[in-house]
Amino acid sequence: MKELAGRLTALDPDAGAAVQVIAYFDRLVESRAGLEALVRGAAVLSGVPARLADTERRARVRVEADGMRRDSDLPPDPAWPFAALTPGGAPALWLERPEAAPSVVDAVILERAAGAVRRVLDRTRGRAPVDDPALVETVLDATAPEPARLHAARGLGLDIGAPARALARRDGQSRIVPAHSDAGLPAGRLGVGPAVPVPDLPRSWDAARIALRFTADGTAQDPGPLVVHADELGGVALLADLVTPGAEPPPDVHAVEAAATTAPWLLATLHAVASTASLRAAAAEINVHHSTLQDRLTHAEHLLGWPVRTPQGRLRLQLALTMRHLARP
């Protein structure tokens, strides 16, 4: 490489310098250098300060041309030459050169340094959000060896010492999120598994898939919760073992389905009665007068064949609506 760089320098100084830059960063990558060493290399080779700012993974490093680290809170100048860490990504690495047009050597420095920085960040801090399908599948696969699952978890940037939860979605996709908050949950129907240590995430995934069966679209024809947490189901989760998706539904589910064909308001009304603390609360839930709700329930009880305003009848209604969700293919 040195001989090639020497020959190229004799022909074209920029080409020779570019080859030397490539060789320099290749050596840093081979030695598994860290972020500061990579940014320092960019600064020393370019002769101007270099800075890294990856907000997504909280990586901020600035090194002066003399190799000393001096971080700065000032924003980068838009005129500085820069590189993104991923194709089409946001700028993340800059050379603080005031000239408007970067040189060929600057471009090579930025390209090689950005590639090396990306490898270090992917290796040490993972990617966010946690959405690599192959890695997620491995982490959630109970048949995969635990070392393989832990390796995949590290590849996703998961903290092995912190609890996490598996998410099951209607489209069959899965995700993993930290256990401390529901912030950032994807939209749509979602089953949320319990918070468990990372090695136990297959168990959280199984529970999330069960919870997903208890969700609904939240519409007038499919009222119910969009998101269900497995650890809030309690013993109700046992119903999932009794009702097979796509199989012949229980008689009470047939009764609800038949009744629903007679009035567009019926399913939302029954759900409100089953899921609120009182009939007045149910009337407020569906925005009707209390007397209107009473009239609707009289009609609904006639169609269903059992009362829904008694404790026993309300429980029967709750079970029927729940089994209706579970019986869907």
PyMOL commands that set and color helices and strands:
alter all, ss='L'
color gray80, all
select helices_A, chain A and resi 2-11+13-30+35-46+55-57+104-124+133-140+146-155+198-213+230-232+234-242+251-260+266-275+279-285+290-304+311-326
alter helices_A, ss='H'
color red, helices_A
select strands_A, chain A and resi 50-54+59-63+82-84+91-95+164-169+174-178+190-192+227-229
alter strands_A, ss='S'
color yellow, strands_A
deselect
rebuild
show_as cartoon
